[in-house]
Amino acid sequence: MSELSKRSTVYFDPEIHRALRIMAASTHRSVSEFVNEAVRLALREDQEDLSAFEERVAEPTLSYEELLDDLKSHGKL
C-alpha cells in the first residue's frame, strides 16, 4: 500500500467478506486491491452514465404514461 493511501473501515456481509478473502488468497492479491478495483469500476460507470446523460440532454422526453401508450399501440403490451 502506498504512503498516500487512506484507511477506512468497511463492514461486509459475512459471506461477501469470506468470498473476498478466498478470492484474494487464490489470486495473491489483497482484499483492499479488490475493493479499490470495484470502487474504481463503479465510479467509472457513473462517469459513463453522466456522459451519456449529457449527450442525450437535447432529446425529447417521454412520460411513463406515454411510454405505456406507445408500447400498447405497437402490440408490446
mmJSON file of the N, C-alpha and C atoms, coordinates in Angstrom:
{"data_MODEL":{"atom_site":{
"group_PDB":["ATOM","ATOM","ATOM","ATOM","ATOM","ATOM","ATOM","ATOM","ATOM","ATOM","ATOM","ATOM","ATOM","ATOM","ATOM","ATOM","ATOM","ATOM","ATOM","ATOM","ATOM","ATOM","ATOM","ATOM","ATOM","ATOM","ATOM","ATOM","ATOM","ATOM","ATOM","ATOM","ATOM","ATOM","ATOM","ATOM","ATOM","ATOM","ATOM","ATOM","ATOM","ATOM","ATOM","ATOM","ATOM","ATOM","ATOM","ATOM","ATOM","ATOM","ATOM","ATOM","ATOM","ATOM","ATOM","ATOM","ATOM","ATOM","ATOM","ATOM","ATOM","ATOM","ATOM","ATOM","ATOM","ATOM","ATOM","ATOM","ATOM","ATOM","ATOM","ATOM","ATOM","ATOM","ATOM","ATOM","ATOM","ATOM","ATOM","ATOM","ATOM","ATOM","ATOM","ATOM","ATOM","ATOM","ATOM","ATOM","ATOM","ATOM","ATOM","ATOM","ATOM","ATOM","ATOM","ATOM","ATOM","ATOM","ATOM","ATOM","ATOM","ATOM","ATOM","ATOM","ATOM","ATOM","ATOM","ATOM","ATOM","ATOM","ATOM","ATOM","ATOM","ATOM","ATOM","ATOM","ATOM","ATOM","ATOM","ATOM","ATOM","ATOM","ATOM","ATOM","ATOM","ATOM","ATOM","ATOM","ATOM","ATOM","ATOM","ATOM","ATOM","ATOM","ATOM","ATOM","ATOM","ATOM","ATOM","ATOM","ATOM","ATOM","ATOM","ATOM","ATOM","ATOM","ATOM","ATOM","ATOM","ATOM","ATOM","ATOM","ATOM","ATOM","ATOM","ATOM","ATOM","ATOM","ATOM","ATOM","ATOM","ATOM","ATOM","ATOM","ATOM","ATOM","ATOM","ATOM","ATOM","ATOM","ATOM","ATOM","ATOM","ATOM","ATOM","ATOM","ATOM","ATOM","ATOM","ATOM","ATOM","ATOM","ATOM","ATOM","ATOM","ATOM","ATOM","ATOM","ATOM","ATOM","ATOM","ATOM","ATOM","ATOM","ATOM","ATOM","ATOM","ATOM","ATOM","ATOM","ATOM","ATOM","ATOM","ATOM","ATOM","ATOM","ATOM","ATOM","ATOM","ATOM","ATOM","ATOM","ATOM","ATOM","ATOM","ATOM","ATOM","ATOM","ATOM","ATOM","ATOM","ATOM","ATOM","ATOM","ATOM","ATOM","ATOM","ATOM","ATOM","ATOM","ATOM"],
"id":[1,2,3,4,5,6,7,8,9,10,11,12,13,14,15,16,17,18,19,20,21,22,23,24,25,26,27,28,29,30,31,32,33,34,35,36,37,38,39,40,41,42,43,44,45,46,47,48,49,50,51,52,53,54,55,56,57,58,59,60,61,62,63,64,65,66,67,68,69,70,71,72,73,74,75,76,77,78,79,80,81,82,83,84,85,86,87,88,89,90,91,92,93,94,95,96,97,98,99,100,101,102,103,104,105,106,107,108,109,110,111,112,113,114,115,116,117,118,119,120,121,122,123,124,125,126,127,128,129,130,131,132,133,134,135,136,137,138,139,140,141,142,143,144,145,146,147,148,149,150,151,152,153,154,155,156,157,158,159,160,161,162,163,164,165,166,167,168,169,170,171,172,173,174,175,176,177,178,179,180,181,182,183,184,185,186,187,188,189,190,191,192,193,194,195,196,197,198,199,200,201,202,203,204,205,206,207,208,209,210,211,212,213,214,215,216,217,218,219,220,221,222,223,224,225,226,227,228,229,230,231],
"type_symbol":["N","C","C","N","C","C","N","C","C","N","C","C","N","C","C","N","C","C","N","C","C","N","C","C","N","C","C","N","C","C","N","C","C","N","C","C","N","C","C","N","C","C","N","C","C","N","C","C","N","C","C","N","C","C","N","C","C","N","C","C","N","C","C","N","C","C","N","C","C","N","C","C","N","C","C","N","C","C","N","C","C","N","C","C","N","C","C","N","C","C","N","C","C","N","C","C","N","C","C","N","C","C","N","C","C","N","C","C","N","C","C","N","C","C","N","C","C","N","C","C","N","C","C","N","C","C","N","C","C","N","C","C","N","C","C","N","C","C","N","C","C","N","C","C","N","C","C","N","C","C","N","C","C","N","C","C","N","C","C","N","C","C","N","C","C","N","C","C","N","C","C","N","C","C","N","C","C","N","C","C","N","C","C","N","C","C","N","C","C","N","C","C","N","C","C","N","C","C","N","C","C","N","C","C","N","C","C","N","C","C","N","C","C","N","C","C","N","C","C","N","C","C","N","C","C","N","C","C","N","C","C"],
"label_atom_id":["N","CA","C","N","CA","C","N","CA","C","N","CA","C","N","CA","C","N","CA","C","N","CA","C","N","CA","C","N","CA","C","N","CA","C","N","CA","C","N","CA","C","N","CA","C","N","CA","C","N","CA","C","N","CA","C","N","CA","C","N","CA","C","N","CA","C","N","CA","C","N","CA","C","N","CA","C","N","CA","C","N","CA","C","N","CA","C","N","CA","C","N","CA","C","N","CA","C","N","CA","C","N","CA","C","N","CA","C","N","CA","C","N","CA","C","N","CA","C","N","CA","C","N","CA","C","N","CA","C","N","CA","C","N","CA","C","N","CA","C","N","CA","C","N","CA","C","N","CA","C","N","CA","C","N","CA","C","N","CA","C","N","CA","C","N","CA","C","N","CA","C","N","CA","C","N","CA","C","N","CA","C","N","CA","C","N","CA","C","N","CA","C","N","CA","C","N","CA","C","N","CA","C","N","CA","C","N","CA","C","N","CA","C","N","CA","C","N","CA","C","N","CA","C","N","CA","C","N","CA","C","N","CA","C","N","CA","C","N","CA","C","N","CA","C","N","CA","C","N","CA","C","N","CA","C","N","CA","C","N","CA","C","N","CA","C","N","CA","C"],
"label_alt_id":[null,null,null,null,null,null,null,null,null,null,null,null,null,null,null,null,null,null,null,null,null,null,null,null,null,null,null,null,null,null,null,null,null,null,null,null,null,null,null,null,null,null,null,null,null,null,null,null,null,null,null,null,null,null,null,null,null,null,null,null,null,null,null,null,null,null,null,null,null,null,null,null,null,null,null,null,null,null,null,null,null,null,null,null,null,null,null,null,null,null,null,null,null,null,null,null,null,null,null,null,null,null,null,null,null,null,null,null,null,null,null,null,null,null,null,null,null,null,null,null,null,null,null,null,null,null,null,null,null,null,null,null,null,null,null,null,null,null,null,null,null,null,null,null,null,null,null,null,null,null,null,null,null,null,null,null,null,null,null,null,null,null,null,null,null,null,null,null,null,null,null,null,null,null,null,null,null,null,null,null,null,null,null,null,null,null,null,null,null,null,null,null,null,null,null,null,null,null,null,null,null,null,null,null,null,null,null,null,null,null,null,null,null,null,null,null,null,null,null,null,null,null,null,null,null,null,null,null,null,null,null],
"label_comp_id":["MET","MET","MET","SER","SER","SER","GLU","GLU","GLU","LEU","LEU","LEU","SER","SER","SER","LYS","LYS","LYS","ARG","ARG","ARG","SER","SER","SER","THR","THR","THR","VAL","VAL","VAL","TYR","TYR","TYR","PHE","PHE","PHE","ASP","ASP","ASP","PRO","PRO","PRO","GLU","GLU","GLU","ILE","ILE","ILE","HIS","HIS","HIS","ARG","ARG","ARG","ALA","ALA","ALA","LEU","LEU","LEU","ARG","ARG","ARG","ILE","ILE","ILE","MET","MET","MET","ALA","ALA","ALA","ALA","ALA","ALA","SER","SER","SER","THR","THR","THR","HIS","HIS","HIS","ARG","ARG","ARG","SER","SER","SER","VAL","VAL","VAL","SER","SER","SER","GLU","GLU","GLU","PHE","PHE","PHE","VAL","VAL","VAL","ASN","ASN","ASN","GLU","GLU","GLU","ALA","ALA","ALA","VAL","VAL","VAL","ARG","ARG","ARG","LEU","LEU","LEU","ALA","ALA","ALA","LEU","LEU","LEU","ARG","ARG","ARG","GLU","GLU","GLU","ASP","ASP","ASP","GLN","GLN","GLN","GLU","GLU","GLU","ASP","ASP","ASP","LEU","LEU","LEU","SER","SER","SER","ALA","ALA","ALA","PHE","PHE","PHE","GLU","GLU","GLU","GLU","GLU","GLU","ARG","ARG","ARG","VAL","VAL","VAL","ALA","ALA","ALA","GLU","GLU","GLU","PRO","PRO","PRO","THR","THR","THR","LEU","LEU","LEU","SER","SER","SER","TYR","TYR","TYR","GLU","GLU","GLU","GLU","GLU","GLU","LEU","LEU","LEU","LEU","LEU","LEU","ASP","ASP","ASP","ASP","ASP","ASP","LEU","LEU","LEU","LYS","LYS","LYS","SER","SER","SER","HIS","HIS","HIS","GLY","GLY","GLY","LYS","LYS","LYS","LEU","LEU","LEU"],
"label_asym_id":["A","A","A","A","A","A","A","A","A","A","A","A","A","A","A","A","A","A","A","A","A","A","A","A","A","A","A","A","A","A","A","A","A","A","A","A","A","A","A","A","A","A","A","A","A","A","A","A","A","A","A","A","A","A","A","A","A","A","A","A","A","A","A","A","A","A","A","A","A","A","A","A","A","A","A","A","A","A","A","A","A","A","A","A","A","A","A","A","A","A","A","A","A","A","A","A","A","A","A","A","A","A","A","A","A","A","A","A","A","A","A","A","A","A","A","A","A","A","A","A","A","A","A","A","A","A","A","A","A","A","A","A","A","A","A","A","A","A","A","A","A","A","A","A","A","A","A","A","A","A","A","A","A","A","A","A","A","A","A","A","A","A","A","A","A","A","A","A","A","A","A","A","A","A","A","A","A","A","A","A","A","A","A","A","A","A","A","A","A","A","A","A","A","A","A","A","A","A","A","A","A","A","A","A","A","A","A","A","A","A","A","A","A","A","A","A","A","A","A","A","A","A","A","A","A","A","A","A","A","A","A"],
"label_entity_id":["1","1","1","1","1","1","1","1","1","1","1","1","1","1","1","1","1","1","1","1","1","1","1","1","1","1","1","1","1","1","1","1","1","1","1","1","1","1","1","1","1","1","1","1","1","1","1","1","1","1","1","1","1","1","1","1","1","1","1","1","1","1","1","1","1","1","1","1","1","1","1","1","1","1","1","1","1","1","1","1","1","1","1","1","1","1","1","1","1","1","1","1","1","1","1","1","1","1","1","1","1","1","1","1","1","1","1","1","1","1","1","1","1","1","1","1","1","1","1","1","1","1","1","1","1","1","1","1","1","1","1","1","1","1","1","1","1","1","1","1","1","1","1","1","1","1","1","1","1","1","1","1","1","1","1","1","1","1","1","1","1","1","1","1","1","1","1","1","1","1","1","1","1","1","1","1","1","1","1","1","1","1","1","1","1","1","1","1","1","1","1","1","1","1","1","1","1","1","1","1","1","1","1","1","1","1","1","1","1","1","1","1","1","1","1","1","1","1","1","1","1","1","1","1","1","1","1","1","1","1","1"],
"label_seq_id":[1,1,1,2,2,2,3,3,3,4,4,4,5,5,5,6,6,6,7,7,7,8,8,8,9,9,9,10,10,10,11,11,11,12,12,12,13,13,13,14,14,14,15,15,15,16,16,16,17,17,17,18,18,18,19,19,19,20,20,20,21,21,21,22,22,22,23,23,23,24,24,24,25,25,25,26,26,26,27,27,27,28,28,28,29,29,29,30,30,30,31,31,31,32,32,32,33,33,33,34,34,34,35,35,35,36,36,36,37,37,37,38,38,38,39,39,39,40,40,40,41,41,41,42,42,42,43,43,43,44,44,44,45,45,45,46,46,46,47,47,47,48,48,48,49,49,49,50,50,50,51,51,51,52,52,52,53,53,53,54,54,54,55,55,55,56,56,56,57,57,57,58,58,58,59,59,59,60,60,60,61,61,61,62,62,62,63,63,63,64,64,64,65,65,65,66,66,66,67,67,67,68,68,68,69,69,69,70,70,70,71,71,71,72,72,72,73,73,73,74,74,74,75,75,75,76,76,76,77,77,77],
"pdbx_PDB_ins_code":[null,null,null,null,null,null,null,null,null,null,null,null,null,null,null,null,null,null,null,null,null,null,null,null,null,null,null,null,null,null,null,null,null,null,null,null,null,null,null,null,null,null,null,null,null,null,null,null,null,null,null,null,null,null,null,null,null,null,null,null,null,null,null,null,null,null,null,null,null,null,null,null,null,null,null,null,null,null,null,null,null,null,null,null,null,null,null,null,null,null,null,null,null,null,null,null,null,null,null,null,null,null,null,null,null,null,null,null,null,null,null,null,null,null,null,null,null,null,null,null,null,null,null,null,null,null,null,null,null,null,null,null,null,null,null,null,null,null,null,null,null,null,null,null,null,null,null,null,null,null,null,null,null,null,null,null,null,null,null,null,null,null,null,null,null,null,null,null,null,null,null,null,null,null,null,null,null,null,null,null,null,null,null,null,null,null,null,null,null,null,null,null,null,null,null,null,null,null,null,null,null,null,null,null,null,null,null,null,null,null,null,null,null,null,null,null,null,null,null,null,null,null,null,null,null,null,null,null,null,null,null],
"Cartn_x":[0.84,0.0,0.888,0.525,1.359,1.217,2.156,2.146,0.953,0.42,-0.697,-2.049,-2.052,-3.307,-4.001,-5.32,-6.13,-6.779,-6.983,-7.562,-9.025,-9.854,-11.268,-11.789,-12.799,-13.421,-14.659,-14.723,-15.858,-16.423,-17.736,-18.389,-19.039,-18.62,-19.143,-20.093,-21.031,-21.826,-20.825,-20.994,-20.011,-19.713,-20.712,-20.476,-19.696,-19.964,-19.205,-17.754,-17.557,-16.195,-15.441,-16.111,-15.486,-15.099,-16.004,-15.707,-14.533,-14.491,-13.383,-12.055,-12.06,-10.824,-10.335,-11.263,-10.886,-10.354,-11.045,-10.614,-9.238,-9.04,-7.753,-6.635,-6.88,-5.859,-5.542,-6.566,-6.335,-5.675,-5.719,-5.108,-3.881,-3.51,-2.356,-2.496,-3.712,-3.997,-4.641,-4.695,-5.303,-6.781,-7.516,-8.922,-9.007,-8.078,-8.062,-7.945,-7.128,-6.993,-8.325,-9.02,-10.321,-11.346,-11.36,-12.308,-12.0,-10.725,-10.343,-10.733,-10.513,-10.87,-12.381,-13.156,-14.62,-15.12,-14.535,-14.943,-14.569,-13.368,-12.971,-13.941,-14.312,-15.253,-16.595,-17.104,-18.387,-18.308,-17.206,-17.038,-16.93,-16.221,-16.099,-17.469,-18.273,-19.63,-20.474,-20.336,-21.061,-20.646,-19.339,-18.846,-19.397,-19.453,-20.015,-21.503,-22.22,-23.645,-23.851,-23.037,-23.16,-22.849,-21.869,-21.543,-22.701,-23.32,-24.464,-25.625,-25.849,-26.918,-26.64,-25.381,-25.017,-25.255,-24.899,-25.067,-26.543,-27.404,-28.814,-29.711,-29.126,-29.903,-30.899,-30.577,-31.451,-32.564,-32.514,-33.544,-34.883,-35.969,-37.279,-37.538,-38.296,-38.63,-39.964,-40.156,-41.376,-41.833,-43.065,-43.564,-43.815,-43.909,-44.178,-45.498,-46.489,-47.797,-47.696,-46.941,-46.749,-46.01,-45.042,-44.305,-45.24,-46.081,-47.016,-47.999,-48.483,-49.399,-48.703,-47.446,-46.687,-46.487,-46.122,-45.941,-47.234,-48.332,-49.639,-50.015,-49.786,-50.144,-49.314,-48.145,-47.296,-47.425,-48.447,-48.711,-47.709,-46.943,-45.94,-46.52,-47.697,-48.378,-49.707],
"Cartn_y":[-1.172,0.0,1.239,2.205,3.395,4.289,5.182,6.131,7.076,7.257,8.175,7.514,6.219,5.511,6.008,5.984,6.361,5.107,5.088,3.943,4.22,3.19,3.322,1.979,2.019,0.802,0.524,-0.683,-1.092,-2.361,-2.401,-3.572,-4.375,-5.628,-6.513,-7.527,-7.94,-9.112,-10.267,-11.119,-12.172,-13.061,-13.393,-14.253,-13.52,-12.235,-11.456,-11.334,-11.097,-10.995,-12.302,-13.393,-14.718,-14.921,-14.568,-14.711,-13.821,-12.598,-11.693,-12.254,-12.763,-13.334,-14.516,-15.384,-16.553,-16.11,-15.164,-14.666,-14.008,-13.226,-12.56,-13.579,-14.577,-15.592,-16.394,-16.715,-17.55,-16.786,-15.469,-14.662,-13.891,-14.098,-13.418,-11.898,-11.448,-10.014,-9.76,-8.506,-8.179,-7.853,-7.954,-7.553,-6.074,-5.266,-3.839,-3.618,-4.421,-4.28,-4.546,-5.582,-5.895,-4.795,-4.279,-3.222,-1.961,-1.587,-0.412,-0.582,-1.759,-2.03,-1.918,-2.455,-2.396,-0.955,-0.169,1.232,2.018,1.784,2.454,2.12,0.849,0.41,1.119,1.195,1.859,3.342,4.002,5.42,5.635,4.725,4.818,4.673,3.734,3.548,4.802,5.407,6.652,7.742,7.843,8.855,8.596,7.336,6.997,7.349,7.071,7.415,8.92,9.692,11.147,11.675,11.086,11.484,11.179,10.014,9.642,10.6,11.006,11.967,13.288,13.741,14.994,14.909,13.769,13.591,13.577,13.132,12.966,14.067,15.118,16.157,16.84,16.912,17.603,16.702,15.412,14.507,14.798,14.595,14.821,13.792,14.228,13.314,12.646,11.513,10.727,10.331,10.674,10.32,8.813,8.319,6.894,6.502,7.35,7.068,7.018,7.966,7.976,6.723,6.307,5.087,3.883,3.76,2.64,2.681,3.878,4.025,3.603,3.998,3.651,2.129,1.529,0.067,-0.638,-0.156,-0.764,-0.611,0.576,0.811,-0.024,-0.464,-1.314,-2.798,-3.114,-4.504,-5.155,-4.341,-4.867,-5.151,-4.583,-4.826,-5.487],
"Cartn_z":[0.0,0.0,0.0,-0.797,-0.902,0.323,0.46,1.571,1.477,0.258,0.053,0.299,0.593,0.813,2.063,2.022,3.181,3.73,5.011,5.687,5.993,5.827,6.109,6.607,7.434,7.917,7.084,6.544,5.729,6.351,6.522,7.101,5.981,5.835,4.806,5.403,4.599,4.925,5.1,6.108,6.367,5.15,4.368,3.206,2.116,1.95,0.977,1.425,2.708,3.24,3.046,3.291,3.108,1.648,0.727,-0.698,-1.102,-0.581,-0.876,-0.38,0.829,1.387,0.562,0.167,-0.636,-1.999,-2.623,-3.923,-3.811,-2.78,-2.576,-2.394,-1.571,-1.317,-2.576,-3.348,-4.527,-5.675,-5.64,-6.702,-6.215,-4.964,-4.37,-4.416,-4.207,-4.12,-2.762,-2.368,-1.077,-1.259,-0.165,-0.175,-0.557,-0.06,-0.395,-1.893,-2.567,-4.019,-4.716,-4.282,-4.874,-4.6,-3.394,-3.048,-3.846,-3.928,-4.714,-6.184,-6.733,-8.124,-8.328,-7.396,-7.502,-7.411,-6.527,-6.385,-7.636,-8.164,-9.41,-10.54,-10.641,-11.666,-11.517,-10.296,-10.036,-10.385,-10.029,-10.341,-11.85,-12.536,-13.991,-14.654,-14.163,-14.694,-14.466,-13.292,-13.016,-14.0,-14.265,-15.197,-16.599,-17.021,-18.331,-18.385,-17.304,-17.245,-17.361,-16.626,-16.676,-18.077,-18.734,-20.103,-21.039,-20.86,-21.701,-21.476,-20.23,-19.943,-20.656,-20.609,-21.27,-22.772,-23.375,-24.813,-25.22,-24.314,-24.664,-24.111,-23.553,-22.886,-23.829,-25.112,-26.063,-26.606,-26.283,-26.782,-26.104,-26.845,-26.221,-25.113,-24.119,-23.027,-23.309,-22.679,-22.845,-21.448,-21.109,-19.776,-19.711,-18.524,-18.324,-18.98,-18.832,-19.431,-20.95,-21.531,-22.98,-23.452,-22.669,-22.991,-23.005,-21.975,-21.917,-23.088,-23.413,-24.564,-25.853,-26.012,-27.217,-27.303,-26.195,-26.172,-26.523,-25.972,-26.244,-27.713,-28.267,-29.675,-30.644,-30.203,-31.049,-30.695,-29.889,-29.55,-28.608,-27.897,-26.951,-25.589,-25.289,-24.001,-24.238],
"occupancy":[1.0,1.0,1.0,1.0,1.0,1.0,1.0,1.0,1.0,1.0,1.0,1.0,1.0,1.0,1.0,1.0,1.0,1.0,1.0,1.0,1.0,1.0,1.0,1.0,1.0,1.0,1.0,1.0,1.0,1.0,1.0,1.0,1.0,1.0,1.0,1.0,1.0,1.0,1.0,1.0,1.0,1.0,1.0,1.0,1.0,1.0,1.0,1.0,1.0,1.0,1.0,1.0,1.0,1.0,1.0,1.0,1.0,1.0,1.0,1.0,1.0,1.0,1.0,1.0,1.0,1.0,1.0,1.0,1.0,1.0,1.0,1.0,1.0,1.0,1.0,1.0,1.0,1.0,1.0,1.0,1.0,1.0,1.0,1.0,1.0,1.0,1.0,1.0,1.0,1.0,1.0,1.0,1.0,1.0,1.0,1.0,1.0,1.0,1.0,1.0,1.0,1.0,1.0,1.0,1.0,1.0,1.0,1.0,1.0,1.0,1.0,1.0,1.0,1.0,1.0,1.0,1.0,1.0,1.0,1.0,1.0,1.0,1.0,1.0,1.0,1.0,1.0,1.0,1.0,1.0,1.0,1.0,1.0,1.0,1.0,1.0,1.0,1.0,1.0,1.0,1.0,1.0,1.0,1.0,1.0,1.0,1.0,1.0,1.0,1.0,1.0,1.0,1.0,1.0,1.0,1.0,1.0,1.0,1.0,1.0,1.0,1.0,1.0,1.0,1.0,1.0,1.0,1.0,1.0,1.0,1.0,1.0,1.0,1.0,1.0,1.0,1.0,1.0,1.0,1.0,1.0,1.0,1.0,1.0,1.0,1.0,1.0,1.0,1.0,1.0,1.0,1.0,1.0,1.0,1.0,1.0,1.0,1.0,1.0,1.0,1.0,1.0,1.0,1.0,1.0,1.0,1.0,1.0,1.0,1.0,1.0,1.0,1.0,1.0,1.0,1.0,1.0,1.0,1.0,1.0,1.0,1.0,1.0,1.0,1.0,1.0,1.0,1.0,1.0,1.0,1.0],
"B_iso_or_equiv":[0.0,0.0,0.0,0.0,0.0,0.0,0.0,0.0,0.0,0.0,0.0,0.0,0.0,0.0,0.0,0.0,0.0,0.0,0.0,0.0,0.0,0.0,0.0,0.0,0.0,0.0,0.0,0.0,0.0,0.0,0.0,0.0,0.0,0.0,0.0,0.0,0.0,0.0,0.0,0.0,0.0,0.0,0.0,0.0,0.0,0.0,0.0,0.0,0.0,0.0,0.0,0.0,0.0,0.0,0.0,0.0,0.0,0.0,0.0,0.0,0.0,0.0,0.0,0.0,0.0,0.0,0.0,0.0,0.0,0.0,0.0,0.0,0.0,0.0,0.0,0.0,0.0,0.0,0.0,0.0,0.0,0.0,0.0,0.0,0.0,0.0,0.0,0.0,0.0,0.0,0.0,0.0,0.0,0.0,0.0,0.0,0.0,0.0,0.0,0.0,0.0,0.0,0.0,0.0,0.0,0.0,0.0,0.0,0.0,0.0,0.0,0.0,0.0,0.0,0.0,0.0,0.0,0.0,0.0,0.0,0.0,0.0,0.0,0.0,0.0,0.0,0.0,0.0,0.0,0.0,0.0,0.0,0.0,0.0,0.0,0.0,0.0,0.0,0.0,0.0,0.0,0.0,0.0,0.0,0.0,0.0,0.0,0.0,0.0,0.0,0.0,0.0,0.0,0.0,0.0,0.0,0.0,0.0,0.0,0.0,0.0,0.0,0.0,0.0,0.0,0.0,0.0,0.0,0.0,0.0,0.0,0.0,0.0,0.0,0.0,0.0,0.0,0.0,0.0,0.0,0.0,0.0,0.0,0.0,0.0,0.0,0.0,0.0,0.0,0.0,0.0,0.0,0.0,0.0,0.0,0.0,0.0,0.0,0.0,0.0,0.0,0.0,0.0,0.0,0.0,0.0,0.0,0.0,0.0,0.0,0.0,0.0,0.0,0.0,0.0,0.0,0.0,0.0,0.0,0.0,0.0,0.0,0.0,0.0,0.0,0.0,0.0,0.0,0.0,0.0,0.0],
"pdbx_formal_charge":[null,null,null,null,null,null,null,null,null,null,null,null,null,null,null,null,null,null,null,null,null,null,null,null,null,null,null,null,null,null,null,null,null,null,null,null,null,null,null,null,null,null,null,null,null,null,null,null,null,null,null,null,null,null,null,null,null,null,null,null,null,null,null,null,null,null,null,null,null,null,null,null,null,null,null,null,null,null,null,null,null,null,null,null,null,null,null,null,null,null,null,null,null,null,null,null,null,null,null,null,null,null,null,null,null,null,null,null,null,null,null,null,null,null,null,null,null,null,null,null,null,null,null,null,null,null,null,null,null,null,null,null,null,null,null,null,null,null,null,null,null,null,null,null,null,null,null,null,null,null,null,null,null,null,null,null,null,null,null,null,null,null,null,null,null,null,null,null,null,null,null,null,null,null,null,null,null,null,null,null,null,null,null,null,null,null,null,null,null,null,null,null,null,null,null,null,null,null,null,null,null,null,null,null,null,null,null,null,null,null,null,null,null,null,null,null,null,null,null,null,null,null,null,null,null,null,null,null,null,null,null],
"auth_seq_id":[1,1,1,2,2,2,3,3,3,4,4,4,5,5,5,6,6,6,7,7,7,8,8,8,9,9,9,10,10,10,11,11,11,12,12,12,13,13,13,14,14,14,15,15,15,16,16,16,17,17,17,18,18,18,19,19,19,20,20,20,21,21,21,22,22,22,23,23,23,24,24,24,25,25,25,26,26,26,27,27,27,28,28,28,29,29,29,30,30,30,31,31,31,32,32,32,33,33,33,34,34,34,35,35,35,36,36,36,37,37,37,38,38,38,39,39,39,40,40,40,41,41,41,42,42,42,43,43,43,44,44,44,45,45,45,46,46,46,47,47,47,48,48,48,49,49,49,50,50,50,51,51,51,52,52,52,53,53,53,54,54,54,55,55,55,56,56,56,57,57,57,58,58,58,59,59,59,60,60,60,61,61,61,62,62,62,63,63,63,64,64,64,65,65,65,66,66,66,67,67,67,68,68,68,69,69,69,70,70,70,71,71,71,72,72,72,73,73,73,74,74,74,75,75,75,76,76,76,77,77,77],
"auth_comp_id":["MET","MET","MET","SER","SER","SER","GLU","GLU","GLU","LEU","LEU","LEU","SER","SER","SER","LYS","LYS","LYS","ARG","ARG","ARG","SER","SER","SER","THR","THR","THR","VAL","VAL","VAL","TYR","TYR","TYR","PHE","PHE","PHE","ASP","ASP","ASP","PRO","PRO","PRO","GLU","GLU","GLU","ILE","ILE","ILE","HIS","HIS","HIS","ARG","ARG","ARG","ALA","ALA","ALA","LEU","LEU","LEU","ARG","ARG","ARG","ILE","ILE","ILE","MET","MET","MET","ALA","ALA","ALA","ALA","ALA","ALA","SER","SER","SER","THR","THR","THR","HIS","HIS","HIS","ARG","ARG","ARG","SER","SER","SER","VAL","VAL","VAL","SER","SER","SER","GLU","GLU","GLU","PHE","PHE","PHE","VAL","VAL","VAL","ASN","ASN","ASN","GLU","GLU","GLU","ALA","ALA","ALA","VAL","VAL","VAL","ARG","ARG","ARG","LEU","LEU","LEU","ALA","ALA","ALA","LEU","LEU","LEU","ARG","ARG","ARG","GLU","GLU","GLU","ASP","ASP","ASP","GLN","GLN","GLN","GLU","GLU","GLU","ASP","ASP","ASP","LEU","LEU","LEU","SER","SER","SER","ALA","ALA","ALA","PHE","PHE","PHE","GLU","GLU","GLU","GLU","GLU","GLU","ARG","ARG","ARG","VAL","VAL","VAL","ALA","ALA","ALA","GLU","GLU","GLU","PRO","PRO","PRO","THR","THR","THR","LEU","LEU","LEU","SER","SER","SER","TYR","TYR","TYR","GLU","GLU","GLU","GLU","GLU","GLU","LEU","LEU","LEU","LEU","LEU","LEU","ASP","ASP","ASP","ASP","ASP","ASP","LEU","LEU","LEU","LYS","LYS","LYS","SER","SER","SER","HIS","HIS","HIS","GLY","GLY","GLY","LYS","LYS","LYS","LEU","LEU","LEU"],
"auth_asym_id":["A","A","A","A","A","A","A","A","A","A","A","A","A","A","A","A","A","A","A","A","A","A","A","A","A","A","A","A","A","A","A","A","A","A","A","A","A","A","A","A","A","A","A","A","A","A","A","A","A","A","A","A","A","A","A","A","A","A","A","A","A","A","A","A","A","A","A","A","A","A","A","A","A","A","A","A","A","A","A","A","A","A","A","A","A","A","A","A","A","A","A","A","A","A","A","A","A","A","A","A","A","A","A","A","A","A","A","A","A","A","A","A","A","A","A","A","A","A","A","A","A","A","A","A","A","A","A","A","A","A","A","A","A","A","A","A","A","A","A","A","A","A","A","A","A","A","A","A","A","A","A","A","A","A","A","A","A","A","A","A","A","A","A","A","A","A","A","A","A","A","A","A","A","A","A","A","A","A","A","A","A","A","A","A","A","A","A","A","A","A","A","A","A","A","A","A","A","A","A","A","A","A","A","A","A","A","A","A","A","A","A","A","A","A","A","A","A","A","A","A","A","A","A","A","A","A","A","A","A","A","A"],
"auth_atom_id":["N","CA","C","N","CA","C","N","CA","C","N","CA","C","N","CA","C","N","CA","C","N","CA","C","N","CA","C","N","CA","C","N","CA","C","N","CA","C","N","CA","C","N","CA","C","N","CA","C","N","CA","C","N","CA","C","N","CA","C","N","CA","C","N","CA","C","N","CA","C","N","CA","C","N","CA","C","N","CA","C","N","CA","C","N","CA","C","N","CA","C","N","CA","C","N","CA","C","N","CA","C","N","CA","C","N","CA","C","N","CA","C","N","CA","C","N","CA","C","N","CA","C","N","CA","C","N","CA","C","N","CA","C","N","CA","C","N","CA","C","N","CA","C","N","CA","C","N","CA","C","N","CA","C","N","CA","C","N","CA","C","N","CA","C","N","CA","C","N","CA","C","N","CA","C","N","CA","C","N","CA","C","N","CA","C","N","CA","C","N","CA","C","N","CA","C","N","CA","C","N","CA","C","N","CA","C","N","CA","C","N","CA","C","N","CA","C","N","CA","C","N","CA","C","N","CA","C","N","CA","C","N","CA","C","N","CA","C","N","CA","C","N","CA","C","N","CA","C","N","CA","C","N","CA","C","N","CA","C","N","CA","C","N","CA","C","N","CA","C"],
"pdbx_PDB_model_num":[1,1,1,1,1,1,1,1,1,1,1,1,1,1,1,1,1,1,1,1,1,1,1,1,1,1,1,1,1,1,1,1,1,1,1,1,1,1,1,1,1,1,1,1,1,1,1,1,1,1,1,1,1,1,1,1,1,1,1,1,1,1,1,1,1,1,1,1,1,1,1,1,1,1,1,1,1,1,1,1,1,1,1,1,1,1,1,1,1,1,1,1,1,1,1,1,1,1,1,1,1,1,1,1,1,1,1,1,1,1,1,1,1,1,1,1,1,1,1,1,1,1,1,1,1,1,1,1,1,1,1,1,1,1,1,1,1,1,1,1,1,1,1,1,1,1,1,1,1,1,1,1,1,1,1,1,1,1,1,1,1,1,1,1,1,1,1,1,1,1,1,1,1,1,1,1,1,1,1,1,1,1,1,1,1,1,1,1,1,1,1,1,1,1,1,1,1,1,1,1,1,1,1,1,1,1,1,1,1,1,1,1,1,1,1,1,1,1,1,1,1,1,1,1,1,1,1,1,1,1,1]
}}}
